[in-house]
């Protein structure tokens, strides 16, 4: 149960905006460690794989077609997932 609570607290600390997005996606994180960011299309293909190394991050998504995507951010002992719409 403690692990679940830790995952829920981590999820609340990330700001991913705007949603829907068009050319840029911004991710604010209080974490200062290196984290892996992956963005998957609706059929599960990884379209972006990058590292988050600072508190404020800008991801260029202008090359991605419109649709629904899943963002997965992974730390050392946790992971979060969020849905984002690209217009």
Secondary structure, DSSP 8 states (H G I E B T S, - for coil): -HHHHHHHHHHHH-EEE-SSBSSEEEEE-S--S-EEEEEE-TTS-EEEEEEE-SSEEEEE-TTS-SEEEEEEEE-SS-EEEEEEEE-
